Amino acid sequence: METTKEKQASQLNIWAFWKAQKPDWRITVIRTSLERLGYKMILPYLSLFIILLGATKTQLGLVTSAGMLVAGFLGPIIGRQIDRHGPKKVYILGILVLIGGYLAFAGAKTWQIGVLGMFLHQMGATLSGQSCANICGNCLANCDRAKGMLVCESLAAGVLGMVGPMLSGWFLVNIMGVIGTPTKAEQIRPLFYIILGICIISLFVVIFCLKLKDWNYNRASTNTKKRNVIQDAAAIFKADKNCIKWVFISAVGRMPMALVIPYMQLYAAEVKGADAKILSAIVTATAFTSVTCGYALGVLSDKYGRKKILGASIGLYIIGLVIMLVSKNPSALILVGILAGFQELSMTLAGSMQHELVPAWVRGRWSGVLAFTGSLVSAGMAALSGIIYDKIGAQWVFIIYIVFELVIRIPLLFSMPETLTYKVDDEKFSKEFGM
């Protein structure tokens, strides 16, 4: 019989865990890692690139909002397709849209084409991310879900996410000859060609390696009754009232994409005086946190429960934003980057909780409901964020997000049941969906 020490040792054996999982999950981790490498290479300079092409912060916010809004309306449609036919076609579509976004960036000579790239990137990331999340949710057992999702986030995507900004920072300084913060869009443009190549490789990985032979979508296909997102949401809410709380929790959890991430690097450069090396170091530090803490948080979450670990991760991220607002030394922003890594980890932990609130056969539609509601909130905040940054004060985009976390998300989170041991009532969901 396995002793406690042997069990703990096996939990920490990441290689054994990796080999024990389904091949489709491992392929998804590889694809996500490639995507993260490219994204983290450009992240320190993405918003700056659009501004250097001539866009204002208000225009940047409106385009981010438009991308989120369209992705939100597509979310329920995509979720239904995933439930009925599996995620591969949607996955491929999302990556193709990402490729279109990077092509627009690479060829952009005006800010209008640059914001088209931002729009396509936002949509592509949402579509591919929705497919990726459903594969994780269905391939991983409940007791392994947090560990598995954080293996992807921390050790695979995290390592390459740490390497990405180091490579781009080196490229800008040593190849493009950038001194300090980039001052011309042409200094940043070559990075998009490199990322485009990485994205194309990830497309081939999904097309030729992702099989999904045992995907569980047959039951969802038996429901031929036409339903819209409102009816899907109503059925889910009637089946389990906790899902209503989770809609608000999820919406606030998506807000960094609208309020924080598009402006963090810009704020660091414009307000705190960070140069190219510091900007790259911030993103590298964020990935370092994922690498060093991710799997450990997954083990703790699978052992002690999701809520406590998720709450602690959110708290550390908030502390990082406060340090960014009050710090006077640009070097302190590296600490902010370290704590910002807990935002990415908290999104992954929240994803594991999300999957444990509904039966497997409705996860696609559930993710569609969350994409729809969350994107509406985030799109509204994104539309206002540029105006807030320009007209009211740059610090307020971060302060508003912190208030939402403290007033809405954290109290609701701790009113939720612990999903690690939560038993979903499959019969109630079947009844509400007319199965």
Secondary structure, DSSP 4 states (H G I P E B T S, - for coil): ---HHHHHHHHH-HHHHHHHS-HHHHHHHHHHHHHHHHHHHHGGGHHHHHHHTT--HHHHHHHHHHHHHHHHHHHHHHHHHHHHH-SHHHHHHHHHHHHHHHHHHHH-SSHHHHHHHHHHHHHHHHHHHHHHHHHHHHHS-GGGHHHHHHIIIIIIHHHHHHHHHHHHHHIIIIIS---SS--SHHHHTHHHHHHHHHHHHHHHHHHHH---TT---HHHHT--S---HHHHHHHHHHH-THHHHHHHHHHHHHTHHHHTHHHHHHHHHHTS---HHHHHHHHHHHHHHHHHHHHHHHHHHHHH-HHHHHHHHHHHHHHHHHHHHH--SGGGHHHHHHHHHHHHHHHHHHHHHHHTTS-GGGHHHHHHHHHHHHHHHHHHHHHHHHHIIIII-TTHHHHHHHHHIIIIIHHHHTTS--GGG----HHHHHHHTT-
